[in-house]
């Protein structure tokens, strides 16, 4: 099993949500390695990477409804009907490293879900997971605009993985 961290997304602006998607996308491999996840693991199917199709379309998104449609269509496919997916308890779109499904969920949870962390009973590790997600969301809420930049591809030769994760 794994730990999912939910963060209240009701008060986040559209720009903050776009920033979160961009930042998580650009650092997916760093996040996997930092949390000790293995993409070859059976658990990986429940915490897949965000697709490039999502972040490439985010710049054109102007409303929350457009964000919902963009999220579901880029993950499930262009033929997906977002209004039907929202009403599913277990949509295929929820099994991503960052899930926006609870934000649009019919139950009105209005949260973001990070599905990235290994299961543990160590409270200090769980607290560090929660603090990491809170700081990521706070950072993305404060910056004005974010465009994704694939740090894995650009800086891999110049900087160590540990240093890039620290940054």
Backbone torsions as a table, in degrees:
resi	resn	phi	psi	omega
1	UNK	NA	173.6	178.1
2	UNK	-141.8	169.0	-179.8
3	UNK	-102.1	132.7	175.9
4	UNK	-109.8	130.2	177.9
5	UNK	-105.1	122.7	177.6
6	UNK	-102.8	135.3	179.2
7	UNK	-124.6	138.1	179.0
8	UNK	-59.7	124.0	-179.5
9	UNK	-112.0	2.1	-175.1
10	UNK	-62.8	-33.2	-175.6
11	UNK	-98.8	2.6	-179.8
12	UNK	-79.8	139.1	178.6
13	UNK	-76.1	165.4	176.9
14	UNK	-60.5	-41.7	179.5
15	UNK	-63.5	-39.7	178.3
16	UNK	-62.9	-41.5	178.8
17	UNK	-65.0	-40.7	176.7
18	UNK	-64.1	-40.4	177.9
19	UNK	-62.5	-41.2	179.6
20	UNK	-62.9	-47.2	178.9
21	UNK	-59.2	-46.1	-179.7
22	UNK	-61.9	-45.2	-177.7
23	UNK	-68.5	-41.3	178.4
24	UNK	-66.3	-42.8	179.5
25	UNK	-59.1	-46.8	-173.8
26	UNK	-69.6	-16.3	-176.7
27	UNK	-123.0	23.5	-175.6
28	UNK	-57.5	-49.0	-178.0
29	UNK	-66.0	-37.7	175.4
30	UNK	-60.8	-41.6	179.9
31	UNK	-65.4	-42.0	177.4
32	UNK	-59.9	-47.8	-177.0
33	UNK	-68.2	-39.6	-178.6
34	UNK	-65.6	-31.5	-179.1
35	UNK	-96.2	3.0	176.2
36	UNK	74.9	23.0	179.6
37	UNK	-85.5	150.1	179.3
38	UNK	-119.5	115.8	179.7
39	UNK	-60.0	-15.8	177.9
40	UNK	-85.8	-7.8	-177.4
41	UNK	-72.0	155.3	176.3
42	UNK	-63.7	-28.8	178.7
43	UNK	-67.3	-22.0	-176.5
44	UNK	-57.4	-30.9	-179.1
45	UNK	-63.5	-18.1	179.3
46	UNK	-100.5	2.1	178.0
47	UNK	-147.9	58.4	-178.1
48	UNK	-74.5	162.9	179.1
49	UNK	-70.9	156.4	172.3
50	UNK	-73.4	140.6	-179.8
51	UNK	-78.8	150.5	177.9
52	UNK	-62.6	-29.6	-180.0
53	UNK	-57.8	-33.4	-180.0
54	UNK	-66.8	-54.5	-175.1
55	UNK	-70.3	-28.2	178.7
56	UNK	-70.9	-25.1	179.6
57	UNK	-93.6	-10.9	-175.5
58	UNK	-62.4	-32.7	-177.0
59	UNK	-63.3	-23.7	-179.7
60	UNK	-90.2	-6.3	-177.1
61	UNK	-76.7	128.5	-177.8
62	UNK	-118.2	-16.3	-178.9
63	UNK	-135.5	166.2	177.9
64	UNK	-65.2	-35.8	177.3
65	UNK	-64.1	-39.2	176.7
66	UNK	-66.8	-36.6	176.8
67	UNK	-63.7	-44.0	177.7
68	UNK	-59.1	-48.9	-179.1
69	UNK	-62.8	-42.6	179.3
70	UNK	-62.4	-43.6	-179.1
71	UNK	-61.4	-54.0	-176.6
72	UNK	-67.0	-42.3	-177.3
73	UNK	-69.7	-34.8	-179.5
74	UNK	-74.8	-24.4	-179.5
75	UNK	-93.1	-46.9	-175.9
76	UNK	-88.4	-34.0	-179.5
77	UNK	134.9	157.4	-176.0
78	UNK	-61.8	-23.1	-178.8
79	UNK	-83.8	-4.3	-178.7
80	UNK	-66.1	146.4	176.1
81	UNK	-106.7	101.4	-175.9
82	UNK	-56.6	-35.0	-179.5
83	UNK	-66.7	-27.3	175.1
84	UNK	-80.8	-38.0	-179.7
85	UNK	-63.9	-35.5	179.7
86	UNK	-60.8	-31.7	-177.5
87	UNK	-86.0	-3.9	177.9
88	UNK	-84.5	137.9	178.4
89	UNK	-68.7	-40.0	-178.6
90	UNK	-126.0	74.4	176.1
91	UNK	-70.2	147.4	177.1
92	UNK	-61.8	-23.7	-177.5
93	UNK	-70.3	-15.6	-176.9
94	UNK	-78.5	-15.9	-174.9
95	UNK	-88.5	58.2	179.6
96	UNK	-125.6	160.5	179.5
97	UNK	-56.1	-36.6	173.3
98	UNK	-125.2	118.3	-179.4
99	UNK	-109.1	126.6	175.2
100	UNK	-96.3	-0.9	-177.8
101	UNK	-55.1	-44.9	179.5
102	UNK	-65.0	-20.3	178.3
103	UNK	-69.9	-34.4	-177.9
104	UNK	-104.9	3.1	-172.8
105	UNK	-58.9	145.4	179.5
106	UNK	-64.1	-18.0	-179.8
107	UNK	-86.5	0.9	177.6
108	UNK	61.7	40.1	177.0
109	UNK	-69.6	-36.4	179.2
110	UNK	53.9	51.3	179.1
111	UNK	-131.2	161.7	171.0
112	UNK	-101.2	150.0	-178.8
113	UNK	-127.2	123.0	172.8
114	UNK	-100.4	115.6	-176.9
115	UNK	-108.3	69.3	-167.6
116	UNK	-129.8	-16.9	-163.6
117	UNK	-103.4	143.1	178.4
118	UNK	-69.9	148.5	178.6
119	UNK	-68.1	140.4	177.5
120	UNK	-159.4	160.1	173.6
121	UNK	-110.7	3.5	179.1
122	UNK	-76.9	112.1	-174.6
123	UNK	-63.7	-33.4	179.9
124	UNK	-67.7	-34.3	177.3
125	UNK	-69.6	-42.6	179.2
126	UNK	-63.1	-41.5	177.7
127	UNK	-62.8	-39.9	178.6
128	UNK	-65.7	-36.1	175.0
129	UNK	-59.7	-48.9	-177.6
130	UNK	-63.6	-44.7	179.6
131	UNK	-62.6	-39.8	178.0
132	UNK	-59.4	-47.8	-178.5
133	UNK	-66.0	-40.9	177.9
134	UNK	-61.3	-42.6	179.9
135	UNK	-68.4	-37.8	177.1
136	UNK	-62.1	-46.2	-179.6
137	UNK	-66.2	-41.1	179.2
138	UNK	-63.6	-43.4	178.6
139	UNK	-61.0	-47.0	-178.1
140	UNK	-67.9	-24.3	177.5
141	UNK	-77.0	-28.3	-176.1
142	UNK	-86.0	-33.1	-177.9
143	UNK	-73.1	145.9	-175.8
144	UNK	-70.9	-45.1	-175.4
145	UNK	-153.0	143.1	179.9
146	UNK	-133.4	131.5	170.4
147	UNK	-114.9	141.1	-176.7
148	UNK	-71.1	144.1	177.1
149	UNK	-137.1	118.7	-175.4
150	UNK	-74.5	91.7	-178.9
151	UNK	-64.2	-30.0	-179.9
152	UNK	-61.3	-38.5	-177.3
153	UNK	-84.5	-36.8	-172.5
154	UNK	-81.2	-50.2	-170.6
155	UNK	-102.5	7.6	-173.9
156	UNK	-59.7	-38.6	-178.1
157	UNK	-79.5	-29.5	-174.2
158	UNK	-82.8	-39.7	-174.2
159	UNK	-123.6	150.7	177.5
160	UNK	-73.7	157.9	180.0
161	UNK	-61.7	-38.8	-179.5
162	UNK	-63.1	-42.4	178.9
163	UNK	-66.4	-43.2	179.3
164	UNK	-62.3	-39.4	178.5
165	UNK	-66.1	-38.9	178.1
166	UNK	-60.3	-43.5	179.5
167	UNK	-65.9	NA	NA
